[in-house]
Amino acid sequence: MLNNYAPEELQGAALRALRQLLDEKDPQQHWGGLKKVLTPEGHYLWLCDYHAKQYKV
């Protein structure tokens, strides 16, 4: 179960379980309308359009 992991610790089996859950809940991969945004620090965030605006150049 994913409840035993901090987000930064997800790897291996826990990461696969998370991916499986996402695939089951959102098979069309719409991701709730969120967009993948690369931050200046090199991190990827999944954000709504409103919050993604601050990262657009």
CHARMM-style PDB file with segment names, atoms N, HN, CA, C and O in Angstrom:
ATOM      1  N   MET     1       0.841  -1.184   0.000  1.00  0.00      PROA
ATOM      2  CA  MET     1       0.000   0.000   0.000  1.00  0.00      PROA
ATOM      3  C   MET     1       0.879   1.238   0.000  1.00  0.00      PROA
ATOM      4  O   MET     1       1.967   1.220   0.576  1.00  0.00      PROA
ATOM      5  N   LEU     2       0.434   2.301  -0.628  1.00  0.00      PROA
ATOM      6  HN  LEU     2      -0.449   2.315  -1.096  1.00  0.00      PROA
ATOM      7  CA  LEU     2       1.230   3.515  -0.781  1.00  0.00      PROA
ATOM      8  C   LEU     2       1.274   4.369   0.478  1.00  0.00      PROA
ATOM      9  O   LEU     2       2.118   5.259   0.583  1.00  0.00      PROA
ATOM     10  N   ASN     3       0.389   4.120   1.430  1.00  0.00      PROA
ATOM     11  HN  ASN     3      -0.297   3.397   1.345  1.00  0.00      PROA
ATOM     12  CA  ASN     3       0.329   4.951   2.631  1.00  0.00      PROA
ATOM     13  C   ASN     3       1.587   4.888   3.480  1.00  0.00      PROA
ATOM     14  O   ASN     3       1.806   5.770   4.310  1.00  0.00      PROA
ATOM     15  N   ASN     4       2.406   3.889   3.300  1.00  0.00      PROA
ATOM     16  HN  ASN     4       2.228   3.172   2.626  1.00  0.00      PROA
ATOM     17  CA  ASN     4       3.601   3.719   4.121  1.00  0.00      PROA
ATOM     18  C   ASN     4       4.811   4.465   3.590  1.00  0.00      PROA
ATOM     19  O   ASN     4       5.894   4.354   4.166  1.00  0.00      PROA
ATOM     20  N   TYR     5       4.663   5.218   2.518  1.00  0.00      PROA
ATOM     21  HN  TYR     5       3.784   5.309   2.051  1.00  0.00      PROA
ATOM     22  CA  TYR     5       5.797   5.852   1.863  1.00  0.00      PROA
ATOM     23  C   TYR     5       5.632   7.365   1.803  1.00  0.00      PROA
ATOM     24  O   TYR     5       4.538   7.872   1.556  1.00  0.00      PROA
ATOM     25  N   ALA     6       6.723   8.075   2.031  1.00  0.00      PROA
ATOM     26  HN  ALA     6       7.612   7.663   2.231  1.00  0.00      PROA
ATOM     27  CA  ALA     6       6.752   9.508   1.762  1.00  0.00      PROA
ATOM     28  C   ALA     6       6.934   9.656   0.256  1.00  0.00      PROA
ATOM     29  O   ALA     6       7.595   8.819  -0.359  1.00  0.00      PROA
ATOM     30  N   PRO     7       6.358  10.717  -0.369  1.00  0.00      PROA
ATOM     31  CA  PRO     7       6.459  10.844  -1.833  1.00  0.00      PROA
ATOM     32  C   PRO     7       7.877  10.756  -2.361  1.00  0.00      PROA
ATOM     33  O   PRO     7       8.094  10.167  -3.420  1.00  0.00      PROA
ATOM     34  N   GLU     8       8.843  11.315  -1.665  1.00  0.00      PROA
ATOM     35  HN  GLU     8       8.667  11.793  -0.805  1.00  0.00      PROA
ATOM     36  CA  GLU     8      10.215  11.291  -2.158  1.00  0.00      PROA
ATOM     37  C   GLU     8      10.862   9.918  -2.020  1.00  0.00      PROA
ATOM     38  O   GLU     8      11.968   9.708  -2.518  1.00  0.00      PROA
ATOM     39  N   GLU     9      10.192   8.978  -1.354  1.00  0.00      PROA
ATOM     40  HN  GLU     9       9.294   9.148  -0.950  1.00  0.00      PROA
ATOM     41  CA  GLU     9      10.735   7.638  -1.161  1.00  0.00      PROA
ATOM     42  C   GLU     9      10.128   6.611  -2.116  1.00  0.00      PROA
ATOM     43  O   GLU     9      10.503   5.439  -2.078  1.00  0.00      PROA
ATOM     44  N   LEU    10       9.205   7.031  -2.963  1.00  0.00      PROA
ATOM     45  HN  LEU    10       8.900   7.983  -2.994  1.00  0.00      PROA
ATOM     46  CA  LEU    10       8.572   6.075  -3.865  1.00  0.00      PROA
ATOM     47  C   LEU    10       9.565   5.601  -4.917  1.00  0.00      PROA
ATOM     48  O   LEU    10      10.103   6.394  -5.690  1.00  0.00      PROA
ATOM     49  N   GLN    11       9.792   4.310  -4.929  1.00  0.00      PROA
ATOM     50  HN  GLN    11       9.355   3.666  -4.301  1.00  0.00      PROA
ATOM     51  CA  GLN    11      10.637   3.705  -5.934  1.00  0.00      PROA
ATOM     52  C   GLN    11      10.318   2.224  -6.001  1.00  0.00      PROA
ATOM     53  O   GLN    11       9.645   1.689  -5.120  1.00  0.00      PROA
ATOM     54  N   GLY    12      10.785   1.577  -7.014  1.00  0.00      PROA
ATOM     55  HN  GLY    12      11.332   2.012  -7.730  1.00  0.00      PROA
ATOM     56  CA  GLY    12      10.575   0.140  -7.146  1.00  0.00      PROA
ATOM     57  C   GLY    12       9.111  -0.243  -7.119  1.00  0.00      PROA
ATOM     58  O   GLY    12       8.303   0.314  -7.862  1.00  0.00      PROA
ATOM     59  N   ALA    13       8.763  -1.202  -6.256  1.00  0.00      PROA
ATOM     60  HN  ALA    13       9.420  -1.655  -5.652  1.00  0.00      PROA
ATOM     61  CA  ALA    13       7.411  -1.752  -6.186  1.00  0.00      PROA
ATOM     62  C   ALA    13       6.385  -0.680  -5.835  1.00  0.00      PROA
ATOM     63  O   ALA    13       5.280  -0.691  -6.377  1.00  0.00      PROA
ATOM     64  N   ALA    14       6.727   0.242  -4.942  1.00  0.00      PROA
ATOM     65  HN  ALA    14       7.625   0.251  -4.503  1.00  0.00      PROA
ATOM     66  CA  ALA    14       5.787   1.291  -4.552  1.00  0.00      PROA
ATOM     67  C   ALA    14       5.472   2.206  -5.729  1.00  0.00      PROA
ATOM     68  O   ALA    14       4.327   2.625  -5.901  1.00  0.00      PROA
ATOM     69  N   LEU    15       6.471   2.514  -6.530  1.00  0.00      PROA
ATOM     70  HN  LEU    15       7.401   2.173  -6.390  1.00  0.00      PROA
ATOM     71  CA  LEU    15       6.258   3.359  -7.695  1.00  0.00      PROA
ATOM     72  C   LEU    15       5.401   2.638  -8.741  1.00  0.00      PROA
ATOM     73  O   LEU    15       4.551   3.253  -9.385  1.00  0.00      PROA
ATOM     74  N   ARG    16       5.629   1.346  -8.902  1.00  0.00      PROA
ATOM     75  HN  ARG    16       6.319   0.847  -8.379  1.00  0.00      PROA
ATOM     76  CA  ARG    16       4.803   0.568  -9.822  1.00  0.00      PROA
ATOM     77  C   ARG    16       3.363   0.503  -9.327  1.00  0.00      PROA
ATOM     78  O   ARG    16       2.436   0.569 -10.134  1.00  0.00      PROA
ATOM     79  N   ALA    17       3.155   0.376  -8.025  1.00  0.00      PROA
ATOM     80  HN  ALA    17       3.908   0.322  -7.369  1.00  0.00      PROA
ATOM     81  CA  ALA    17       1.807   0.355  -7.462  1.00  0.00      PROA
ATOM     82  C   ALA    17       1.108   1.693  -7.681  1.00  0.00      PROA
ATOM     83  O   ALA    17      -0.087   1.727  -7.973  1.00  0.00      PROA
ATOM     84  N   LEU    18       1.832   2.775  -7.546  1.00  0.00      PROA
ATOM     85  HN  LEU    18       2.803   2.748  -7.309  1.00  0.00      PROA
ATOM     86  CA  LEU    18       1.264   4.096  -7.798  1.00  0.00      PROA
ATOM     87  C   LEU    18       0.857   4.218  -9.261  1.00  0.00      PROA
ATOM     88  O   LEU    18      -0.232   4.706  -9.565  1.00  0.00      PROA
ATOM     89  N   ARG    19       1.712   3.784 -10.155  1.00  0.00      PROA
ATOM     90  HN  ARG    19       2.597   3.388  -9.908  1.00  0.00      PROA
ATOM     91  CA  ARG    19       1.407   3.856 -11.586  1.00  0.00      PROA
ATOM     92  C   ARG    19       0.182   3.009 -11.916  1.00  0.00      PROA
ATOM     93  O   ARG    19      -0.667   3.427 -12.704  1.00  0.00      PROA
ATOM     94  N   GLN    20       0.087   1.827 -11.321  1.00  0.00      PROA
ATOM     95  HN  GLN    20       0.777   1.488 -10.681  1.00  0.00      PROA
ATOM     96  CA  GLN    20      -1.062   0.956 -11.553  1.00  0.00      PROA
ATOM     97  C   GLN    20      -2.345   1.629 -11.069  1.00  0.00      PROA
ATOM     98  O   GLN    20      -3.367   1.559 -11.751  1.00  0.00      PROA
ATOM     99  N   LEU    21      -2.311   2.270  -9.923  1.00  0.00      PROA
ATOM    100  HN  LEU    21      -1.481   2.327  -9.369  1.00  0.00      PROA
ATOM    101  CA  LEU    21      -3.472   2.981  -9.398  1.00  0.00      PROA
ATOM    102  C   LEU    21      -3.894   4.104 -10.345  1.00  0.00      PROA
ATOM    103  O   LEU    21      -5.079   4.263 -10.638  1.00  0.00      PROA
ATOM    104  N   LEU    22      -2.922   4.878 -10.821  1.00  0.00      PROA
ATOM    105  HN  LEU    22      -1.959   4.749 -10.583  1.00  0.00      PROA
ATOM    106  CA  LEU    22      -3.228   5.961 -11.755  1.00  0.00      PROA
ATOM    107  C   LEU    22      -3.828   5.422 -13.053  1.00  0.00      PROA
ATOM    108  O   LEU    22      -4.774   6.002 -13.587  1.00  0.00      PROA
ATOM    109  N   ASP    23      -3.287   4.324 -13.557  1.00  0.00      PROA
ATOM    110  HN  ASP    23      -2.519   3.853 -13.123  1.00  0.00      PROA
ATOM    111  CA  ASP    23      -3.806   3.724 -14.784  1.00  0.00      PROA
ATOM    112  C   ASP    23      -5.230   3.204 -14.591  1.00  0.00      PROA
ATOM    113  O   ASP    23      -6.048   3.293 -15.507  1.00  0.00      PROA
ATOM    114  N   GLU    24      -5.535   2.663 -13.409  1.00  0.00      PROA
ATOM    115  HN  GLU    24      -4.871   2.591 -12.665  1.00  0.00      PROA
ATOM    116  CA  GLU    24      -6.882   2.167 -13.131  1.00  0.00      PROA
ATOM    117  C   GLU    24      -7.877   3.311 -13.003  1.00  0.00      PROA
ATOM    118  O   GLU    24      -8.992   3.222 -13.517  1.00  0.00      PROA
ATOM    119  N   LYS    25      -7.491   4.370 -12.332  1.00  0.00      PROA
ATOM    120  HN  LYS    25      -6.585   4.442 -11.914  1.00  0.00      PROA
ATOM    121  CA  LYS    25      -8.398   5.492 -12.071  1.00  0.00      PROA
ATOM    122  C   LYS    25      -8.542   6.433 -13.261  1.00  0.00      PROA
ATOM    123  O   LYS    25      -9.560   7.112 -13.392  1.00  0.00      PROA
ATOM    124  N   ASP    26      -7.543   6.480 -14.121  1.00  0.00      PROA
ATOM    125  HN  ASP    26      -6.715   5.929 -14.015  1.00  0.00      PROA
ATOM    126  CA  ASP    26      -7.561   7.401 -15.259  1.00  0.00      PROA
ATOM    127  C   ASP    26      -6.979   6.711 -16.493  1.00  0.00      PROA
ATOM    128  O   ASP    26      -5.898   7.075 -16.955  1.00  0.00      PROA
ATOM    129  N   PRO    27      -7.699   5.704 -17.033  1.00  0.00      PROA
ATOM    130  CA  PRO    27      -7.146   4.931 -18.148  1.00  0.00      PROA
ATOM    131  C   PRO    27      -6.879   5.764 -19.404  1.00  0.00      PROA
ATOM    132  O   PRO    27      -6.033   5.385 -20.215  1.00  0.00      PROA
ATOM    133  N   GLN    28      -7.568   6.870 -19.580  1.00  0.00      PROA
ATOM    134  HN  GLN    28      -8.255   7.177 -18.921  1.00  0.00      PROA
ATOM    135  CA  GLN    28      -7.343   7.735 -20.740  1.00  0.00      PROA
ATOM    136  C   GLN    28      -6.160   8.679 -20.522  1.00  0.00      PROA
ATOM    137  O   GLN    28      -5.768   9.405 -21.436  1.00  0.00      PROA
ATOM    138  N   GLN    29      -5.603   8.670 -19.336  1.00  0.00      PROA
ATOM    139  HN  GLN    29      -5.922   8.081 -18.594  1.00  0.00      PROA
ATOM    140  CA  GLN    29      -4.455   9.506 -18.937  1.00  0.00      PROA
ATOM    141  C   GLN    29      -4.719  10.990 -19.180  1.00  0.00      PROA
ATOM    142  O   GLN    29      -3.912  11.695 -19.786  1.00  0.00      PROA
ATOM    143  N   HSD    30      -5.867  11.440 -18.692  1.00  0.00      PROA
ATOM    144  HN  HSD    30      -6.522  10.868 -18.199  1.00  0.00      PROA
ATOM    145  CA  HSD    30      -6.197  12.865 -18.742  1.00  0.00      PROA
ATOM    146  C   HSD    30      -5.600  13.590 -17.539  1.00  0.00      PROA
ATOM    147  O   HSD    30      -5.461  14.813 -17.554  1.00  0.00      PROA
ATOM    148  N   TRP    31      -5.251  12.842 -16.509  1.00  0.00      PROA
ATOM    149  HN  TRP    31      -5.363  11.848 -16.497  1.00  0.00      PROA
ATOM    150  CA  TRP    31      -4.598  13.358 -15.303  1.00  0.00      PROA
ATOM    151  C   TRP    31      -5.386  14.499 -14.662  1.00  0.00      PROA
ATOM    152  O   TRP    31      -4.808  15.432 -14.105  1.00  0.00      PROA
ATOM    153  N   GLY    32      -6.701  14.409 -14.749  1.00  0.00      PROA
ATOM    154  HN  GLY    32      -7.170  13.650 -15.201  1.00  0.00      PROA
ATOM    155  CA  GLY    32      -7.540  15.422 -14.124  1.00  0.00      PROA
ATOM    156  C   GLY    32      -7.362  16.795 -14.729  1.00  0.00      PROA
ATOM    157  O   GLY    32      -7.666  17.800 -14.085  1.00  0.00      PROA
ATOM    158  N   GLY    33      -6.873  16.857 -15.957  1.00  0.00      PROA
ATOM    159  HN  GLY    33      -6.626  16.041 -16.479  1.00  0.00      PROA
ATOM    160  CA  GLY    33      -6.648  18.139 -16.611  1.00  0.00      PROA
ATOM    161  C   GLY    33      -5.342  18.810 -16.226  1.00  0.00      PROA
ATOM    162  O   GLY    33      -5.089  19.943 -16.636  1.00  0.00      PROA
ATOM    163  N   LEU    34      -4.508  18.137 -15.448  1.00  0.00      PROA
ATOM    164  HN  LEU    34      -4.713  17.216 -15.115  1.00  0.00      PROA
ATOM    165  CA  LEU    34      -3.231  18.714 -15.026  1.00  0.00      PROA
ATOM    166  C   LEU    34      -2.206  18.626 -16.144  1.00  0.00      PROA
ATOM    167  O   LEU    34      -2.258  17.724 -16.980  1.00  0.00      PROA
ATOM    168  N   LYS    35      -1.285  19.558 -16.151  1.00  0.00      PROA
ATOM    169  HN  LYS    35      -1.242  20.290 -15.472  1.00  0.00      PROA
ATOM    170  CA  LYS    35      -0.228  19.611 -17.156  1.00  0.00      PROA
ATOM    171  C   LYS    35       1.130  19.378 -16.492  1.00  0.00      PROA
ATOM    172  O   LYS    35       1.378  19.839 -15.378  1.00  0.00      PROA
ATOM    173  N   LYS    36       1.991  18.665 -17.187  1.00  0.00      PROA
ATOM    174  HN  LYS    36       1.789  18.290 -18.092  1.00  0.00      PROA
ATOM    175  CA  LYS    36       3.352  18.413 -16.704  1.00  0.00      PROA
ATOM    176  C   LYS    36       4.193  19.659 -16.978  1.00  0.00      PROA
ATOM    177  O   LYS    36       4.320  20.089 -18.124  1.00  0.00      PROA
ATOM    178  N   VAL    37       4.764  20.236 -15.923  1.00  0.00      PROA
ATOM    179  HN  VAL    37       4.661  19.887 -14.991  1.00  0.00      PROA
ATOM    180  CA  VAL    37       5.525  21.482 -16.032  1.00  0.00      PROA
ATOM    181  C   VAL    37       6.923  21.263 -15.450  1.00  0.00      PROA
ATOM    182  O   VAL    37       7.069  20.743 -14.344  1.00  0.00      PROA
ATOM    183  N   LEU    38       7.944  21.663 -16.205  1.00  0.00      PROA
ATOM    184  HN  LEU    38       7.826  22.086 -17.103  1.00  0.00      PROA
ATOM    185  CA  LEU    38       9.322  21.593 -15.729  1.00  0.00      PROA
ATOM    186  C   LEU    38       9.662  22.915 -15.038  1.00  0.00      PROA
ATOM    187  O   LEU    38       9.532  23.983 -15.636  1.00  0.00      PROA
ATOM    188  N   THR    39      10.093  22.842 -13.785  1.00  0.00      PROA
ATOM    189  HN  THR    39      10.199  21.975 -13.299  1.00  0.00      PROA
ATOM    190  CA  THR    39      10.459  24.050 -13.047  1.00  0.00      PROA
ATOM    191  C   THR    39      11.896  24.446 -13.372  1.00  0.00      PROA
ATOM    192  O   THR    39      12.651  23.625 -13.893  1.00  0.00      PROA
ATOM    193  N   PRO    40      12.290  25.684 -13.078  1.00  0.00      PROA
ATOM    194  CA  PRO    40      13.679  26.104 -13.308  1.00  0.00      PROA
ATOM    195  C   PRO    40      14.690  25.259 -12.532  1.00  0.00      PROA
ATOM    196  O   PRO    40      15.853  25.160 -12.924  1.00  0.00      PROA
ATOM    197  N   GLU    41      14.248  24.655 -11.439  1.00  0.00      PROA
ATOM    198  HN  GLU    41      13.303  24.736 -11.120  1.00  0.00      PROA
ATOM    199  CA  GLU    41      15.134  23.804 -10.634  1.00  0.00      PROA
ATOM    200  C   GLU    41      15.285  22.399 -11.211  1.00  0.00      PROA
ATOM    201  O   GLU    41      16.064  21.590 -10.706  1.00  0.00      PROA
ATOM    202  N   GLY    42      14.525  22.116 -12.285  1.00  0.00      PROA
ATOM    203  HN  GLY    42      13.892  22.773 -12.696  1.00  0.00      PROA
ATOM    204  CA  GLY    42      14.627  20.809 -12.920  1.00  0.00      PROA
ATOM    205  C   GLY    42      13.644  19.777 -12.395  1.00  0.00      PROA
ATOM    206  O   GLY    42      13.810  18.585 -12.654  1.00  0.00      PROA
ATOM    207  N   HSD    43      12.622  20.208 -11.660  1.00  0.00      PROA
ATOM    208  HN  HSD    43      12.487  21.176 -11.449  1.00  0.00      PROA
ATOM    209  CA  HSD    43      11.611  19.302 -11.130  1.00  0.00      PROA
ATOM    210  C   HSD    43      10.379  19.326 -12.033  1.00  0.00      PROA
ATOM    211  O   HSD    43      10.049  20.359 -12.616  1.00  0.00      PROA
ATOM    212  N   TYR    44       9.711  18.197 -12.143  1.00  0.00      PROA
ATOM    213  HN  TYR    44       9.979  17.358 -11.669  1.00  0.00      PROA
ATOM    214  CA  TYR    44       8.446  18.153 -12.862  1.00  0.00      PROA
ATOM    215  C   TYR    44       7.315  18.228 -11.854  1.00  0.00      PROA
ATOM    216  O   TYR    44       7.320  17.527 -10.842  1.00  0.00      PROA
ATOM    217  N   LEU    45       6.338  19.092 -12.144  1.00  0.00      PROA
ATOM    218  HN  LEU    45       6.334  19.661 -12.966  1.00  0.00      PROA
ATOM    219  CA  LEU    45       5.139  19.222 -11.333  1.00  0.00      PROA
ATOM    220  C   LEU    45       3.931  19.026 -12.234  1.00  0.00      PROA
ATOM    221  O   LEU    45       3.968  19.385 -13.411  1.00  0.00      PROA
ATOM    222  N   TRP    46       2.874  18.467 -11.696  1.00  0.00      PROA
ATOM    223  HN  TRP    46       2.844  18.176 -10.740  1.00  0.00      PROA
ATOM    224  CA  TRP    46       1.612  18.335 -12.421  1.00  0.00      PROA
ATOM    225  C   TRP    46       0.696  19.411 -11.875  1.00  0.00      PROA
ATOM    226  O   TRP    46       0.275  19.350 -10.720  1.00  0.00      PROA
ATOM    227  N   LEU    47       0.386  20.407 -12.716  1.00  0.00      PROA
ATOM    228  HN  LEU    47       0.729  20.456 -13.654  1.00  0.00      PROA
ATOM    229  CA  LEU    47      -0.329  21.599 -12.264  1.00  0.00      PROA
ATOM    230  C   LEU    47      -1.520  21.906 -13.157  1.00  0.00      PROA
ATOM    231  O   LEU    47      -1.548  21.548 -14.334  1.00  0.00      PROA
ATOM    232  N   CYS    48      -2.510  22.582 -12.563  1.00  0.00      PROA
ATOM    233  HN  CYS    48      -2.487  22.872 -11.606  1.00  0.00      PROA
ATOM    234  CA  CYS    48      -3.624  23.098 -13.355  1.00  0.00      PROA
ATOM    235  C   CYS    48      -3.109  24.306 -14.143  1.00  0.00      PROA
ATOM    236  O   CYS    48      -2.028  24.826 -13.864  1.00  0.00      PROA
ATOM    237  N   ASP    49      -3.898  24.743 -15.130  1.00  0.00      PROA
ATOM    238  HN  ASP    49      -4.775  24.321 -15.357  1.00  0.00      PROA
ATOM    239  CA  ASP    49      -3.483  25.874 -15.964  1.00  0.00      PROA
ATOM    240  C   ASP    49      -3.195  27.122 -15.127  1.00  0.00      PROA
ATOM    241  O   ASP    49      -2.237  27.847 -15.394  1.00  0.00      PROA
ATOM    242  N   TYR    50      -4.016  27.361 -14.131  1.00  0.00      PROA
ATOM    243  HN  TYR    50      -4.794  26.772 -13.915  1.00  0.00      PROA
ATOM    244  CA  TYR    50      -3.855  28.555 -13.293  1.00  0.00      PROA
ATOM    245  C   TYR    50      -2.478  28.575 -12.628  1.00  0.00      PROA
ATOM    246  O   TYR    50      -1.789  29.594 -12.673  1.00  0.00      PROA
ATOM    247  N   HSD    51      -2.072  27.473 -12.019  1.00  0.00      PROA
ATOM    248  HN  HSD    51      -2.631  26.645 -11.983  1.00  0.00      PROA
ATOM    249  CA  HSD    51      -0.799  27.428 -11.310  1.00  0.00      PROA
ATOM    250  C   HSD    51       0.390  27.227 -12.244  1.00  0.00      PROA
ATOM    251  O   HSD    51       1.516  27.584 -11.898  1.00  0.00      PROA
ATOM    252  N   ALA    52       0.150  26.659 -13.424  1.00  0.00      PROA
ATOM    253  HN  ALA    52      -0.764  26.369 -13.706  1.00  0.00      PROA
ATOM    254  CA  ALA    52       1.238  26.462 -14.393  1.00  0.00      PROA
ATOM    255  C   ALA    52       1.686  27.780 -15.010  1.00  0.00      PROA
ATOM    256  O   ALA    52       2.815  27.884 -15.490  1.00  0.00      PROA
ATOM    257  N   LYS    53       0.811  28.795 -15.002  1.00  0.00      PROA
ATOM    258  HN  LYS    53      -0.106  28.710 -14.612  1.00  0.00      PROA
ATOM    259  CA  LYS    53       1.140  30.087 -15.624  1.00  0.00      PROA
ATOM    260  C   LYS    53       2.418  30.702 -15.054  1.00  0.00      PROA
ATOM    261  O   LYS    53       3.165  31.354 -15.785  1.00  0.00      PROA
ATOM    262  N   GLN    54       2.674  30.508 -13.787  1.00  0.00      PROA
ATOM    263  HN  GLN    54       2.068  29.979 -13.194  1.00  0.00      PROA
ATOM    264  CA  GLN    54       3.862  31.136 -13.189  1.00  0.00      PROA
ATOM    265  C   GLN    54       5.167  30.570 -13.739  1.00  0.00      PROA
ATOM    266  O   GLN    54       6.224  31.178 -13.571  1.00  0.00      PROA
ATOM    267  N   TYR    55       5.102  29.404 -14.398  1.00  0.00      PROA
ATOM    268  HN  TYR    55       4.243  28.911 -14.535  1.00  0.00      PROA
ATOM    269  CA  TYR    55       6.311  28.791 -14.939  1.00  0.00      PROA
ATOM    270  C   TYR    55       6.483  29.020 -16.430  1.00  0.00      PROA
ATOM    271  O   TYR    55       7.508  28.640 -16.996  1.00  0.00      PROA
ATOM    272  N   LYS    56       5.507  29.631 -17.071  1.00  0.00      PROA
ATOM    273  HN  LYS    56       4.674  29.940 -16.611  1.00  0.00      PROA
ATOM    274  CA  LYS    56       5.612  29.889 -18.514  1.00  0.00      PROA
ATOM    275  C   LYS    56       6.498  31.079 -18.747  1.00  0.00      PROA
ATOM    276  O   LYS    56       6.421  32.086 -18.042  1.00  0.00      PROA
ATOM    277  N   VAL    57       7.350  30.950 -19.756  1.00  0.00      PROA
ATOM    278  HN  VAL    57       7.413  30.132 -20.328  1.00  0.00      PROA
ATOM    279  CA  VAL    57       8.308  32.002 -20.076  1.00  0.00      PROA
ATOM    280  C   VAL    57       7.730  32.963 -21.090  1.00  0.00      PROA
ATOM    281  OT1 VAL    57       8.396  33.921 -21.482  1.00  0.00      PROA
TER     282      VAL     57
END
